[in-house]
Amino acid sequence: MKNKKAAMEMSVGTIVTIVLLMSVLVLGIVLIKNIFGGGMKVVDMTNEQLENEINKLFGEDQKLVIYPNSRKVTIKQDESDGFGIGIKNLLKGTSGTKTFSYDIIVGDVGNCGVDESEIESWIIVGKSESNIPIPINGDSVQKVILEIPEGSPLCTFKLRVNVDTEGTSYDTDSVIIVVK
């Protein structure tokens, strides 16, 4: 009788220990996922947070940077997200403030099976902007937000960012958008 009672207490103690260890494991996994799961979505960032992230990306001679640095953004259907653009005035032989503009165009429709105009309609904020004053060695940060409608094809496409200054091409770069 004593052995059965001891065995029963050992079983209950083991079960409680296993349950507690599993709880700690699950909480640890959730914490690690939140820490390493990637940066905050651009759509949720304040302008100051986006400026800080983009300023980290600027190198000594980079005129245009895109956040996230991977230049790849994954957006689920019926959700919004986007990317940040940083433009730095590195014009030589000039002084004062220069006026910049940018335009987002579809570089490649990829495997989407839709035309460029439909993809462009998914850009809800920041498709283009003009008259952006930037002093020498100064920079400007812009936010581009896309909203992928439900029922859109699951695909990958490329957007190109073209930056001009006072009618002259300044720099260009691209970003890959993955629709999930």
N, C-alpha and C positions, 0 to 999 in steps of 0.2 A: 504494500500500500504506500509506503514511504517513497519507493522508487517511482511509482506512477505520479505522485504529487510533484516530486522533483523534476520529472520529465515534462510535466505539464507547465510548471513555472519556467523551465528552460525554453519551451516552445513559445510561450507568450512573450517572454523577454526577447527572443530572437525575432519574432514577428514585429514587435514594437521597434526594435533596432532597425530592421529592414525598412519599415515604413518611414522612419525618421531619415534614414540615409537616402532613400529615394526622393523625399521631399527636398532635401538639401541639394541633391543632384539636379533636380528639375529647376530649382531656383538659380543654381549656378549656370545652367545652360541658358536660361532666359537672360541672365545678366550678361553673359559673354556675347549672346546674340545682339543685345542692345548696344554693347560697347563696340563690337567689331562688325556690326551689320551694315556699316557704311555711314556716310555723313547724313546730315539732315537734308531732307528734300529742299530744293531751292525754293519751291513755292511757299514753304513754311519759314524760311529765313527772313530776318529783318534786313533792311538795306545795309545796316552797319555790320551785321554778321557776314553778309555776302561780300562787302568791301574788304573785310579782314581776310577772308579766304582767298579772294582774288589777289590782294596785295602780297600774300605769301607766294603766289605763283609767278609774279612778275620777276623776270630775270633782268640783267643789266641792259640787254638789247632787245627785249621783247616788246613789240608794239601792241600785240593783241594776245590776250589769254582767254581761255574758256574754262569755267568751273562747272562740273568737276574735271580735274586734271586728266582723267582717263578719256575724256571726250566721248563718253558713252553714257546715255541716260535711258533707263528702263521705266516705262510708264504702262500701268495697267489700263485696260479699257474702262471708261467711265470715271477716270481719275485725272488729276492735274499734276504736272510737275514740269520741270524745265531746266534751264542752265543759265549761268551768269556769263556776261561778256565784260572784259576789262580792256579799255583802250587807253594806251599811254602815248602822250605827245613826245616823240623823240625826233622831231624835225630838226635838221641841222641848218645853220645859217639863217635862222629866223629868230624873232623875239616877240614877246607878247603872247596873246591868246589866239589860238587858231580854232576854226570851226570844223567839227567832224560830223559825219553821219554814217549810219550803217544800215544794211538791208539784209534780211534773212531770205535766202532762196533755197529751193529744193535742188540739191546737188545730184541726187540719185534716188529714184523711187524704190530701188531695191526690189524685193519680192512682194511688194504690197498689192500689186494688181489694181492700183487706182492712179488717177492722173495727178500731176503736180498741184493743180488748183485745189483738189480735195485735201491733200496733205497740208498745203498752205492755210486752208481754212481751220486746221487744228491749232494753229498758232493764235492764241487769244490775246496775248499781251506781248509787246515788244517786237513785232515783225519788222519794223523799221523805225528809225528816228533820225531827225536832222537837226541842225543848229545846236550841236553839243559843243559848248565852249570848253576848251582844255588848254590851260597855260603850258608853257614849255616845261617838260619833265613832270607835268601833272597827269592825272588819270581820271577816268570816268568809268563808273560801273553801271551796267544795265542788266535788267532781268528779262528773260524770255520765257514765257509760260505757254505750255501746250496743254490742250484738253483733248483726250482721245475719246471719241464717242463710242458708246456701247454698240457692238456689232461691227466695229471696224476690223479689217483683216489683221491677224497676228503676223507681224512682219518687221522688217528692219529697213530703215531708210536713212539717207544722209542729208543734213541741212548745211548749207554753206553760209558763212558770215563774211560779208564784204564790207570793208570800212573804207570810206573816202574822206579826203580833206580838201575842202574848197574846190571840188570838181575833179580832183586827181585821186587815182586809186592809191590807197595807203597800205593796206594789208588784208589778207584773207585767211580764213581757217575753217575747219568743218567740225561737226559733231554728229555722232551716230545716235539715232533714236531707235529703241527696240520697243515694239508694242506687244504687251503680253495680255 
